[in-house]
Amino acid sequence: MLRALAEGFGHQVLRFVREGKFALLLALLLGGTWLSIDVYRYLVVIDAPVAVLDFDNSALSRTLRTYLDATREVRVVADPTLGEAAARKALVEGTLAGVVVLPEGLSARVKRGDHATVVVAVDMSNILVGKNTYKAVSTAVSTVSAGVLITQLRKLGVRKEMAFASAVPVSIDEYLPLNPSTNYAVYLVPILAFALLHVFLLIVVGSLFLPSERPPSTVHLLGALLASALLTFAVGALFLWVYLPALGVLPQSGPRVLVANLGALIGLDVLFAAAVARVVPRPLTAFQLTVIVAMLSLMFAGVTWPPDMFPPVFRAISEWMPFTPFARALRILLGTRASFSDVAPALGQYVRLAAGYAVALGISTGFAWLVARLRRVHP
């Protein structure tokens, strides 16, 4: 038995070296994940091109332009010949991320105490670029507006402290524990990396149940599953302690709870793929269903859209997908110094899912054994 287990283990390891499709799959996982990290190496959108159409040409409008150009997110395009029509065309074509129009008489209206308006047009075809551009423009305009009000109040003899309190009566004391820098990359890349790992493992494990790929015996199959799980675990550890730190994402929690969360995902994936292969009678259909679940896991985990906003049926489905508890726990483990008690809900969900998959696997295996026995007795 141990010999068969070792043979199945060794054969599966060699497949990732000798067989082109398995070696390519592993290379795509490692290379694709690193590429995803390298794409987000700047962490935030920077230097998005923004045109400022200054029809006022006053000290106030020049101050606004200077504040905009000083932000990290946007870069003011210096083109004095750019008109409204050309700016609108560039915005539609994607050459510009935004256009800020400072109307004539802006400074005069402010000095009279009248309400003044700055027109902002932003390209929202890429919502990440659009929101970051709008936020940078809005912050710059708000800062300059507050500064103008403070200056006016000071001219009227209001003390500095009172002027500031009048201009900015309410401020925000931010507390952002899971992503203090509010970086999109910090939020997305770790989940994306392990979603790719999840897809990789389900493809590899699911393929082992295809008639053309299945090992010669159940013990050989167990050895191959063990080899696949350990290889995936090693790649997951590489992601946690090499790939993510290269992006600047350092896991805040201890290795024990991180390893436990990764191991739980891998074990659950193997159990899920085995259960699907047993429950679905057609091997190719079972493999296709396993791959479909793997590909949908990122969306159903609530990463790209809050699960509370899902239709009830899809919300229930997401709770039975193996990647969902992992994604929830990983978000906490990377951003805070968490212990097992902090991710207890995810651990409880692991147990429920493992029990459900095991019951499905046991019932389907028992039913298959009973059918085979009846056929032997009554051929």
N, C-alpha and C positions, 0 to 999 in steps of 0.2 A: 504493500500500500504506500509506504513512504517513498519507495523507488518510483512508483507511478506518479506520485505527487511531485517529486523532484524533476521527473522527466517533463511533466506538463509545465512546470515552472520554467525550466531551462529552455524548453522549446518556445515558449511565449516570449521570453527575453530575447532570444535569437531572432525572432520574427521582426523585431524593431530594428535589427541591424541588417538582416539579410533580405527581407521582403520589402520591395520598393514602396508598396502602398502604406505599410505600417511605419516605415522610416519617414516617408513623406508626411504622414499624419502628425508624427512627433515633431518633425522640423517645422511644419506649419504652426503647430501650437506654440513652440518656443519663439520662432521668428515673428509670427503674427502678434503675439502678446508684447514682445519687445518693441515692435513697430508701433503698437497702440500707445505704449508708454512714451516713445520718442516723439510721437505726434503731439502729445500733451506736455512736452517738457517745459514749456513756458508757464504752465499751470493756469494762466488766465489769458483771455483775449487781450492782446496789446497792439497799440499803434493802428487801430482801425481807422481808415481814412475818412475824414469828415471835412466837408467844405463849409466855410463860414461866409455868407453873403452879407457884408457889412454895408448897409445903406445909410447908416447914421454917422459913421466915421467920427466918433466922439471918444473922449477919454474913457467913458463907461464901456462903450462897445469894444474898444481896444483891450480894456481890462478883461472883459469876458473872453475874448479871443485868446489872450495870454493864459488865463486860467484853464481853458479847454486844452490848449497845446501842452500844458504842464502835466496833465493827467497821464497815467500809464496806459489807460485803455484806448484813448483816441489820439490821432495825429492830425492836426489841422493842415489841410492841403493849401499851399500857398499858390493861388492862381487868381490874380486880380482881374483877369479877363473872363472868368467863369460867370455866366449869367444864370438866371433862374431856369430857363429852358434847358441849357446844357447840364446844369446840376440835376434837374429832374431826370434827364435821360441817363446820366451816369448812375443815378440811384437805382433806376429800373434795370440797368445792365449789370449792376453789381460792382461797378468800379468804385463807387463810394458807399460807405456804410451808413452815412447820415449827412443831412444838410441842415445847417442852422441859419435862419434868416433873422438878422438884426434890423428891424424896420427903421426908416427915417423918422426922426423925432423921438427916438427911444429915450435919449438922455434928457431932452426937454420935458417929456411927460413925467419922468421920474423926479426931476427937480421941482415941478409944479405940485407933486404929490398925487398925480393921477396914476391910474392903473396902467402898467405897460406890459406888452406881450412880446415874447420871443417865440418864433415859429420853429418847431423842430420836426423834421421828417427823417424817419429811420427805416432802413431796410430790414423788414421782419421775415424775409424768406428764410434766413438762418436765425432762428430765435435766440441762439446763444450770443451771436454777434450783435443782433438787434437790441437785446435787453442790456448787454454790457455797455453798448454805445449810448443808449438812452439814459442809463443810470449815471454815466460819466458826465453827460451834458446837463442832466437835471441837477446833479450835485454841484457842478461849477456855477450854474445860474443861481441856485439857492444860496451858495456861499457869497457870491458877489452881491446878491440882493440884500442879504443880512449885513454885509459890510457897508452898503450904501445907506441903509437905515440907521446903523450905528453912527456913521459920519454925520448924518442929518441931525440926529438927536444930540450929538456932542456939540454941534454948532448952536443948538438951542439952549445949551448950558446944562444938559443932563449929565450927571456923573457917569464915568466910564462903566461902572458896575451896573447901574440902573439902565444905561443905554443897551448894554449887552443883554440884560434880562428882558428888556422890551423887544429887542430884535429877535432873540431866540428864547421865547418863554418856556419852551419844553425841549429838552434834549433826550437822547436815547443812550442808556447805559447798556451796551451790548454784552450778551453772554452766549457764545456760540461754541459749546463744548465739542461737538462732533466734527466740526469743520471750521475752526476759528478764522481761517483766512478766506472763507467762502469761495474756495477754488472749485471750479467744475471738475477739474481733473482729479482732485483728491476725492471727490464724491463718486465719480464714474469709473475711473480706471481700475481700482482694486476689484470692484464687482465684475467689470467686464473681463478682467484677466481670469478670474475664477469661473465665470460663466463659460469661457472658452475651455478651461480645464474640465468642467462638468460635461460639456459637449464631447470632448475628446474621450473621456472615460466611458460614457454611455455608448458611443460608437464602437469603441474597442470591445467592451463587454457584450454589447448586443450582437456583434458579429460572431462571437464565439458560439452562439446558439444556432447559427445558420448551418444547414447540413454540410455545406462544402467546407466550413471552417471549424466545425465542432471537433474537439479532441476525441480520441478513440474510446475513452471511458470517463465515468463520472469523476474518478479520482484525478485523472489527467486534466479534466475541466476545472476542478478545484485548484490545481496547481497553476493553471493558466490565469484563473481569476485572481489568485493571490499575487502573481507576478504583475498583472495589470494594475492592481490596487497599489502595490508598493511603488511601482514606477510613477504612477500618478501622484502618490504622496510625496515622492522625492521632487517632482516638478512643482507641486504646490508649495513645498518648503522653499524651493528656489524663488518662487514668486514672492513669498512673504519676506524673506530675509536678504534677497539680492535685487530682484526686479523693482519692487515697490520702494525700497530705500533709494534706488537710483533716481526715482521720480521725486524724492523728498518726502515720501510717505513712510514714516517709521511706526511700526506697530507699537501701541502704547501698552497693551496687555502683555502678561507673561507668556512664555512659550508653552506652558502646560495647557492653558485654556485654548490657545491658538491651535495647538496640535490636536486637541480633543475635537474642536470644531471641524477642522479639516478631515480628521479621521472619520468623524460621524458622517460627513457628506460622502466620502468615498465608500464607506460601508453601505450607506443608504442607496447610493447609485447602483452598486453591484446587486443588492437585494431587489431593487426596483426592476432592473433589466432582466434578472432571472425570473421574477414574478410575471412580467409581461410575456416573456418567452414561453412560460408555462401556460398562462391563461389564454393567450391568443393561439388558436390551433395552427395557423399558417406561419411558418418561421419567417418568411420574407415580410409578411404583414406586421408581425411582432417587431421585427427590426426597424421597419419604417416608422411604426408608432413610437418606438423608443427614441429615434432620431428627432421626430417631430416634437416630442415632449422636451427634449434637450434644447432644441432651437427656440422654443417658446418660453423657456424657463426665465430668461432675463426679464421679459415683459411681465410675466405672471408673478415674479417675485416682488413686484411693487417698486422696482427701481426707477423705471421710466415713467410710471404713473401711479399715484397712490392707490393701494388696493381698496380703500374705502369707497373709491369712485367707480370700482368695477361693478358691472351687473351682478346680482346675487349668485347666478350660476357660475360665472367665471371666478368670483371671489371664493366660492366653495372649492372649485377645481384647483385654484392656486394653493390652497391650504394642504392639498394632497400631493403637491409636487416636491421632489426631494431638495431642490435648490432654494426653496422659499425660506426655511428656517436658517439655512447657512447664511444667506444674504443679510437677513435681519441681525444675526449674531455678529457677522463680520463688521458691519457698520459700527457696532458698539465697541468691539474689540480693538479695532484700529484707532478709534478716536479717543478712547478713555482707558484708564487703568482699571479694567474690569476683571471680575472674578467669575467663578461658575455661577454664583447666585445672581449676578447681574444679567446673565443670559439664560436664566432658568426657563423662561417661556419657550425659547428656541430648543433647549435641551428636552423639554417635555414634548415638544412637537416631534423631535427626532424619534423619541420612544414610541409615540402614537403611530407615526408613519412606519417605523420598522415593524411594529406589531401588525399593522394592517397589511403590509407587503408580505410578511411571513405567513399570515393566515391565508392570503390569496395563493401564495406559493404552495403551502401545505395542502390546501383543499384541491388545487388543480393537480398536484403531484399524486395525491391519494386517488383522485378520480381517474387519472391516467393509469395508475397501477391496477385499479379495479377493472377497468375496461380491458386492459391487457390480460388479466387473469381470466376474465370471463371468456375472452376469445380463445385462450388455451384450453379451457374446460369445454367450451362449446364452439369448436372451430366451424 
